[in-house]
Amino acid sequence: MESGQRVFHRYSLAFKQKVVSEIERGELKIGDAQRIYDIRGNDTIQSWIRKLGKNHLLNKVVRIEMKDEKERIKELEKQVKGLESALAQSHVKNIALESLIECAEEHYQADLKKTFGGKELGKGRKKEPG
């Protein structure tokens, strides 16, 4: 065999079933089967178990929650949506007020943010026709 060539191992269906059944019966652990039968690849046997086995030996994530936890999550999600809506309305209101101040500054020719509440407010005021 030339150096650098990869060797691919092909396993028969009967061999795969034999290994899976030995693992499922508890005769071998996955690591033991890899070593005894010289099976390369970290996920090879796991994929055989998924295809041919009972799937009970693979790690699974199971989330167990109480009924009130689900209701609490739904309640919190609803609260988050309400707060997001209130924040959006607040942003719109803030933009509207900023625009109103800009228009008033143009109309009264004064820096209302700087002079608000001071005596300068009336200095730049245009005289009303009358």
DRENPA-3360 file (N, C-alpha, C; in nm, 2 decimals, always signed):
BEGIN
1 = MESGQRVF = +0.08/-0.12/+0.00/+0.00/+0.00/+0.00/+0.09/+0.12/+0.00 ~ +0.06/+0.22/-0.08/+0.14/+0.34/-0.09/+0.11/+0.43/+0.03 ~ +0.21/+0.50/+0.07/+0.20/+0.59/+0.18/+0.10/+0.71/+0.14 ~ +0.02/+0.75/+0.24/-0.07/+0.86/+0.21/-0.21/+0.81/+0.17 ~ -0.22/+0.69/+0.13/-0.35/+0.64/+0.09/-0.43/+0.61/+0.22 ~ -0.56/+0.65/+0.21/-0.65/+0.62/+0.32/-0.72/+0.49/+0.30 ~ -0.74/+0.42/+0.41/-0.80/+0.29/+0.41/-0.94/+0.31/+0.47 ~ -1.04/+0.26/+0.39/-1.18/+0.27/+0.43/-1.22/+0.14/+0.47;
9 = HRYSLAFK = -1.28/+0.13/+0.59/-1.33/+0.00/+0.65/-1.48/+0.00/+0.62 ~ -1.52/-0.11/+0.56/-1.66/-0.13/+0.53/-1.71/-0.25/+0.62 ~ -1.82/-0.23/+0.69/-1.87/-0.33/+0.78/-2.00/-0.39/+0.73 ~ -2.02/-0.51/+0.74/-2.15/-0.57/+0.69/-2.26/-0.54/+0.78 ~ -2.38/-0.55/+0.73/-2.50/-0.52/+0.81/-2.50/-0.62/+0.93 ~ -2.47/-0.75/+0.91/-2.48/-0.85/+1.01/-2.38/-0.81/+1.12 ~ -2.26/-0.77/+1.08/-2.16/-0.73/+1.18/-2.21/-0.61/+1.27 ~ -2.26/-0.51/+1.20/-2.32/-0.39/+1.27/-2.42/-0.43/+1.37;
17 = QKVVSEIE = -2.52/-0.52/+1.33/-2.62/-0.57/+1.41/-2.57/-0.65/+1.53 ~ -2.46/-0.73/+1.51/-2.40/-0.80/+1.62/-2.35/-0.71/+1.72 ~ -2.27/-0.61/+1.68/-2.21/-0.51/+1.77/-2.32/-0.44/+1.85 ~ -2.42/-0.39/+1.78/-2.53/-0.31/+1.84/-2.60/-0.40/+1.95 ~ -2.63/-0.52/+1.91/-2.70/-0.61/+2.00/-2.62/-0.64/+2.13 ~ -2.49/-0.66/+2.11/-2.40/-0.68/+2.23/-2.40/-0.56/+2.32 ~ -2.40/-0.44/+2.26/-2.40/-0.32/+2.34/-2.53/-0.31/+2.41 ~ -2.64/-0.33/+2.34/-2.77/-0.32/+2.40/-2.80/-0.42/+2.51;
25 = RGELKIGD = -2.74/-0.54/+2.50/-2.76/-0.64/+2.60/-2.67/-0.61/+2.72 ~ -2.58/-0.51/+2.71/-2.50/-0.48/+2.82/-2.37/-0.56/+2.83 ~ -2.35/-0.64/+2.73/-2.22/-0.72/+2.72/-2.10/-0.64/+2.70 ~ -2.12/-0.53/+2.62/-2.00/-0.44/+2.59/-2.05/-0.30/+2.61 ~ -1.95/-0.21/+2.64/-1.98/-0.07/+2.63/-1.93/-0.03/+2.49 ~ -1.97/+0.09/+2.45/-1.93/+0.14/+2.32/-1.78/+0.14/+2.30 ~ -1.71/+0.20/+2.40/-1.56/+0.21/+2.40/-1.50/+0.07/+2.39 ~ -1.55/-0.03/+2.46/-1.50/-0.17/+2.46/-1.52/-0.23/+2.32;
33 = AQRIYDIR = -1.63/-0.21/+2.26/-1.66/-0.26/+2.13/-1.57/-0.20/+2.02 ~ -1.54/-0.07/+2.04/-1.44/-0.01/+1.94/-1.31/-0.07/+1.95 ~ -1.26/-0.10/+2.08/-1.13/-0.15/+2.10/-1.12/-0.30/+2.05 ~ -1.22/-0.38/+2.09/-1.22/-0.52/+2.06/-1.23/-0.55/+1.91 ~ -1.32/-0.48/+1.85/-1.34/-0.50/+1.71/-1.26/-0.41/+1.62 ~ -1.18/-0.33/+1.68/-1.09/-0.23/+1.60/-1.18/-0.14/+1.51 ~ -1.28/-0.08/+1.57/-1.37/+0.01/+1.49/-1.32/+0.15/+1.51 ~ -1.28/+0.21/+1.40/-1.23/+0.34/+1.40/-1.34/+0.44/+1.39;
41 = GNDTIQSW = -1.32/+0.56/+1.43/-1.42/+0.67/+1.42/-1.50/+0.68/+1.55 ~ -1.50/+0.80/+1.60/-1.57/+0.82/+1.72/-1.72/+0.80/+1.72 ~ -1.78/+0.83/+1.60/-1.93/+0.83/+1.60/-1.98/+0.71/+1.52 ~ -1.89/+0.62/+1.48/-1.94/+0.50/+1.40/-2.04/+0.42/+1.47 ~ -2.01/+0.37/+1.59/-2.10/+0.28/+1.66/-2.23/+0.36/+1.70 ~ -2.21/+0.49/+1.74/-2.33/+0.56/+1.77/-2.43/+0.57/+1.65 ~ -2.37/+0.59/+1.53/-2.46/+0.60/+1.41/-2.53/+0.46/+1.39 ~ -2.46/+0.35/+1.41/-2.52/+0.22/+1.40/-2.63/+0.20/+1.50;
49 = IRKLGKNH = -2.61/+0.25/+1.62/-2.72/+0.24/+1.72/-2.84/+0.32/+1.68 ~ -2.81/+0.44/+1.63/-2.93/+0.53/+1.58/-3.00/+0.46/+1.47 ~ -2.93/+0.39/+1.38/-3.00/+0.33/+1.27/-3.06/+0.19/+1.30 ~ -2.99/+0.11/+1.38/-3.02/-0.03/+1.40/-3.07/-0.06/+1.54 ~ -3.04/+0.02/+1.64/-3.07/-0.01/+1.77/-3.19/+0.05/+1.83 ~ -3.20/+0.05/+1.96/-3.32/+0.10/+2.03/-3.31/+0.24/+2.06 ~ -3.20/+0.31/+2.04/-3.17/+0.45/+2.06/-3.17/+0.49/+2.21 ~ -3.18/+0.39/+2.30/-3.19/+0.42/+2.44/-3.05/+0.44/+2.50;
57 = LLNKVVRI = -2.95/+0.41/+2.43/-2.81/+0.42/+2.48/-2.74/+0.55/+2.45 ~ -2.80/+0.63/+2.36/-2.75/+0.76/+2.32/-2.79/+0.86/+2.42 ~ -2.70/+0.96/+2.44/-2.73/+1.07/+2.53/-2.84/+1.15/+2.47 ~ -2.94/+1.18/+2.56/-3.05/+1.27/+2.51/-3.07/+1.38/+2.62 ~ -3.12/+1.49/+2.57/-3.15/+1.60/+2.66/-3.30/+1.60/+2.68 ~ -3.34/+1.58/+2.80/-3.48/+1.58/+2.84/-3.51/+1.70/+2.93 ~ -3.60/+1.79/+2.90/-3.63/+1.90/+2.99/-3.76/+1.86/+3.06 ~ -3.75/+1.86/+3.19/-3.86/+1.83/+3.27/-3.90/+1.96/+3.34;
65 = EMKDEKER = -4.03/+2.00/+3.33/-4.07/+2.13/+3.39/-4.21/+2.10/+3.45 ~ -4.23/+2.18/+3.55/-4.36/+2.17/+3.62/-4.46/+2.26/+3.54 ~ -4.59/+2.23/+3.56/-4.69/+2.30/+3.48/-4.69/+2.45/+3.51 ~ -4.66/+2.49/+3.64/-4.66/+2.63/+3.67/-4.53/+2.70/+3.61 ~ -4.43/+2.62/+3.58/-4.31/+2.68/+3.51/-4.35/+2.72/+3.37 ~ -4.42/+2.63/+3.30/-4.46/+2.67/+3.16/-4.55/+2.79/+3.16 ~ -4.64/+2.80/+3.26/-4.73/+2.91/+3.27/-4.65/+3.04/+3.30 ~ -4.55/+3.03/+3.39/-4.47/+3.14/+3.43/-4.39/+3.19/+3.31;
73 = IKELEKQV = -4.34/+3.10/+3.23/-4.26/+3.14/+3.11/-4.35/+3.21/+3.01 ~ -4.47/+3.16/+2.99/-4.57/+3.23/+2.90/-4.60/+3.37/+2.95 ~ -4.62/+3.38/+3.08/-4.65/+3.51/+3.15/-4.53/+3.60/+3.13 ~ -4.41/+3.56/+3.15/-4.29/+3.64/+3.13/-4.28/+3.69/+2.99 ~ -4.30/+3.60/+2.89/-4.29/+3.63/+2.75/-4.40/+3.74/+2.71 ~ -4.52/+3.73/+2.77/-4.62/+3.83/+2.75/-4.58/+3.96/+2.81 ~ -4.52/+3.95/+2.92/-4.47/+4.08/+2.99/-4.36/+4.14/+2.91 ~ -4.27/+4.06/+2.85/-4.16/+4.12/+2.77/-4.22/+4.19/+2.65;
81 = KGLESALA = -4.32/+4.13/+2.58/-4.38/+4.19/+2.47/-4.44/+4.32/+2.50 ~ -4.51/+4.32/+2.62/-4.57/+4.45/+2.66/-4.47/+4.56/+2.69 ~ -4.36/+4.52/+2.75/-4.25/+4.62/+2.78/-4.19/+4.67/+2.65 ~ -4.17/+4.57/+2.56/-4.11/+4.62/+2.43/-4.20/+4.71/+2.36 ~ -4.33/+4.69/+2.37/-4.43/+4.78/+2.31/-4.43/+4.92/+2.37 ~ -4.42/+4.92/+2.51/-4.42/+5.04/+2.58/-4.29/+5.12/+2.55 ~ -4.18/+5.05/+2.54/-4.05/+5.11/+2.50/-4.06/+5.18/+2.36 ~ -4.12/+5.10/+2.27/-4.13/+5.16/+2.13/-4.22/+5.28/+2.13;
89 = QSHVKNIA = -4.33/+5.28/+2.21/-4.41/+5.40/+2.22/-4.34/+5.52/+2.28 ~ -4.26/+5.49/+2.38/-4.18/+5.59/+2.45/-4.08/+5.65/+2.35 ~ -4.02/+5.57/+2.27/-3.92/+5.62/+2.17/-4.00/+5.71/+2.07 ~ -4.11/+5.67/+2.02/-4.19/+5.75/+1.93/-4.23/+5.89/+1.99 ~ -4.27/+5.88/+2.12/-4.31/+6.00/+2.19/-4.19/+6.09/+2.21 ~ -4.08/+6.04/+2.24/-3.95/+6.12/+2.25/-3.92/+6.19/+2.12 ~ -3.93/+6.11/+2.01/-3.90/+6.17/+1.88/-3.99/+6.28/+1.85 ~ -4.12/+6.26/+1.88/-4.22/+6.37/+1.85/-4.19/+6.49/+1.94;
97 = LESLIECA = -4.16/+6.47/+2.06/-4.13/+6.59/+2.15/-4.00/+6.66/+2.10 ~ -3.90/+6.59/+2.06/-3.78/+6.65/+2.01/-3.81/+6.73/+1.88 ~ -3.90/+6.68/+1.79/-3.94/+6.75/+1.67/-4.02/+6.88/+1.71 ~ -4.10/+6.87/+1.81/-4.18/+6.98/+1.86/-4.09/+7.09/+1.91 ~ -3.99/+7.05/+1.99/-3.89/+7.15/+2.04/-3.81/+7.22/+1.93 ~ -3.77/+7.14/+1.83/-3.70/+7.20/+1.71/-3.79/+7.30/+1.64 ~ -3.92/+7.27/+1.62/-4.01/+7.36/+1.55/-4.03/+7.49/+1.64 ~ -4.04/+7.47/+1.77/-4.06/+7.59/+1.85/-3.93/+7.67/+1.85;
105 = EEHYQADL = -3.82/+7.61/+1.85/-3.69/+7.69/+1.85/-3.68/+7.77/+1.72 ~ -3.72/+7.71/+1.61/-3.72/+7.78/+1.48/-3.82/+7.90/+1.49 ~ -3.94/+7.87/+1.54/-4.05/+7.97/+1.54/-4.01/+8.09/+1.64 ~ -3.95/+8.06/+1.75/-3.92/+8.16/+1.85/-3.77/+8.21/+1.84 ~ -3.70/+8.15/+1.75/-3.56/+8.18/+1.73/-3.48/+8.18/+1.86 ~ -3.49/+8.07/+1.93/-3.43/+8.06/+2.06/-3.39/+7.92/+2.09 ~ -3.28/+7.90/+2.17/-3.24/+7.77/+2.20/-3.32/+7.73/+2.33 ~ -3.44/+7.67/+2.31/-3.53/+7.63/+2.42/-3.47/+7.54/+2.52;
113 = KKTFGGKE = -3.38/+7.45/+2.47/-3.32/+7.35/+2.56/-3.23/+7.42/+2.66 ~ -3.16/+7.52/+2.60/-3.06/+7.59/+2.69/-3.13/+7.70/+2.78 ~ -3.23/+7.76/+2.73/-3.29/+7.87/+2.80/-3.42/+7.84/+2.87 ~ -3.46/+7.71/+2.87/-3.59/+7.67/+2.93/-3.59/+7.72/+3.07 ~ -3.70/+7.79/+3.11/-3.72/+7.83/+3.25/-3.64/+7.96/+3.28 ~ -3.56/+8.01/+3.19/-3.48/+8.13/+3.22/-3.55/+8.25/+3.16 ~ -3.49/+8.37/+3.18/-3.55/+8.49/+3.14/-3.53/+8.51/+2.99 ~ -3.43/+8.44/+2.93/-3.40/+8.46/+2.79/-3.51/+8.41/+2.70;
121 = LGKGRKKE = -3.60/+8.34/+2.75/-3.71/+8.28/+2.66/-3.78/+8.39/+2.59 ~ -3.81/+8.50/+2.65/-3.89/+8.60/+2.58/-3.81/+8.69/+2.49 ~ -3.67/+8.70/+2.51/-3.59/+8.79/+2.43/-3.60/+8.76/+2.28 ~ -3.59/+8.63/+2.24/-3.59/+8.60/+2.10/-3.73/+8.59/+2.04 ~ -3.83/+8.62/+2.11/-3.97/+8.60/+2.07/-4.00/+8.70/+1.96 ~ -4.07/+8.65/+1.86/-4.11/+8.74/+1.75/-4.23/+8.82/+1.80 ~ -4.25/+8.94/+1.76/-4.37/+9.01/+1.80/-4.48/+8.96/+1.71 ~ -4.59/+8.95/+1.78/-4.71/+8.90/+1.71/-4.78/+9.02/+1.64;
129 = PG = -4.82/+9.00/+1.52/-4.89/+9.11/+1.45/-5.02/+9.14/+1.53 ~ -5.05/+9.27/+1.54/-5.17/+9.29/+1.61/-5.20/+9.43/+1.63;
% end
